[in-house]
Amino acid sequence: MKFSIVSKRILPFVGSILLLFLGAIALGYSLHLLNAVWVGRYFGIVGTGLILLSFLYSLQKRGIIRLGSPKTLLLWHEYLTWTGALMILVHAGLQVNAILPWLAVLAMIIVVISGHLGKYILSRARLDLKHLEKEMIQRGLSTEEIEKKLLLDALVVKAMENWRALHFPFVALFASLAILHILVIFFFWNW
């Protein structure tokens, strides 16, 4: 077997999530070094705007708007939400004493991870699993041998198939907490 789903799909997924957190730490640290921590306050606004812009994919997918190809919008959705999440993580690093923003960030992290699982990995993992099975059939392996060799990959794919059950409720929770956070900021911000 040339590759497994774990090495070809899961490791890049983990790398993307690690890059998100390490990028947020590095960016936040850079702001501290430059004595520009105040800039991080506005990262939340820009990050939220990017995430809102990414919903064009969802609107197009549901037929509410017609704009570009679904494949292109999905790519933009992934990039915009990842970048928006990065900016919000930097922004959240400034608010260590408030529970509401941290709950919103936790919900956002779950949304980002489940979104990665659903679209970044799952559809490709299903194709990889079928490809591996065909390859093993062509090599003349028995059904039992194929099942034994693909067991871990099949279990990983099966577990990932339930991503929407996590993703959509947490999108709603994140949106609600983010809106509440924004309203509280507008109410208490020293204009």
N, C-alpha and C positions, 0 to 999 in steps of 0.2 A: 504494500500500500504506500503510495507516494506521499500522501498527507492525510491527516485526520481533520475532522471538523473542529476539534479542540484547538489544534495548532494553527489551522488556516483561518478560522473565523473568531474563536473565543479570544485568542491572544491579541489580535488587532483591536477587538472590542475593549479588552482590559487596558491596552495601551492608550486608546483614545480617552478613556475615563481618567487614567492616571495623568495623561497630558493635560486634561482639563484642570485637575486639582493642582498639579505642579505649576501650570501656567498661571493659575490664580494666585498661588503663593508667591511666585516670582514677580508677577506684576504688582501685587500688593507690597512686597518688600521693596521693589524699585520705587514705588511712590513714597514709601517711608524714607528711603535714602535721599530722594530728591526733595524731601520736605514738602511734598505735594499731596499729602493724604486727603486734602479737601477735594481733589479731583475724583477720588473714589466715590464720593457722595453722588456725583452725577453719572457714574457708571451704571447705577441702578436704573436711571431713566433711559439711557441708551440701550442697555441690555433688555429692558422691558419692551422698548420699541422694536428691537430686532426680533424678539420672540413673537410679538404681535404680527409683525410682517411675515413671519414664517407660517402663520395660519392661512395665508393665501392658498397653500397646498391643500389644507383641510377643506376650505371653501370650494375650491375647484373640484376636489375629489367627490364632494357631496352635490355637485352640480349647481351650486349657488352662484358662482361666477365662472366665466370662461376666460382663461388667461394662460397661454403657453401650454406646453406639454406636461402631463402628469409626472413623467420621469424627471424633467428638468426642475419642476416645482418641488418634487421630493428631495432632490439634491440641495436645492436652496433651503428647504425646510430644515434639513439636517445641519447645514452649515450655519444658518442663522440662529437656530436654537442652541447649537454648541457655543457659538461666539457670544450670544446673549447670556447664556448660563455662565460663561467665563466672566463676563463683566459683572453680573449679579453676584457671583461668588466674591469678587474683589470688593464690591460695594458692601456685601454682608460682613466682610471681615472687619468693618469699622463699627459694627453695632453689636458688641459683645454683651450688652446688658439688657437687650430687649427680646422677649420671647416670641412675639408675633413675626418679626422678620426671620428668625431662625426656623420657625415652623414652616414659613413660606419657602425658605431655602431648602429645607429637608424634603418638602413635597416636590420642589423643582428637581432636586437630585434624583429622586425616585422616577420622575417623569423622564429625565434625560437617560437614565439607565434603562428603563423599560422601553423607551423609544429606540435606543440602540439595539436592544434585544430583538424587538419586533421587526424593524425594517433593515437595520444594518446587518443583522446576522441571520435571522430565521429563514427568510426567503432564499438566501444564498445557501444556507446550511441544508435545506431540503434538496436543492439541486445537487449539492455536493454528495449527499447521501445516495441519491439515485445514480449519480455518476460512478461512485465507488462500487455500488452494487452491480452495475452493468460491467464495469471493468473486471470484477471478480468472476462474474458469469463467463465472460470472454476468456478468462484464464483457466476456466474449467473447474472451479471450486464447487463443492457440493453445497446444497442449501444450508445444511447444518454448519458447515465451515463459514459460509457467508454470514449467517446469523450470529455466530460466535464472534467473528471479527468486527461486525458492525454494531454489536450490542451497546457499547458505550456511546457511540455516535447517535444511535437511534434513541437512546434514553435522553441524551442532551437535547435533541430536536423535539422530542415529545414534551419535555419540561418547558421548553421555550414557547411552545404553541399557545400557551395561556397568557401571553404577554398583554393582550388587550384588557383582560380582567383587572390588571394592575394599572395599566397606562391611563385609560380614560377616566376612572374615578380620581386618580391623582392629578390629572390635568385640571379637572374641575376644582379639586381641593387647592391646588397651587393658584389657580386663577382667583378663587375666592379669597385666599389669604393675601395674595398680592394686592388685590383691590382694597381689602381692608387696611393693609399696611399703607397704601397710597393715601387713602382717606384720612388715616390717623396722622400721616405726615403733613397733609394739607391743613389739618385742624391745628396741629401743634407747632408747625414750622414758624420761625420768627421771620416774617416777611419784612 
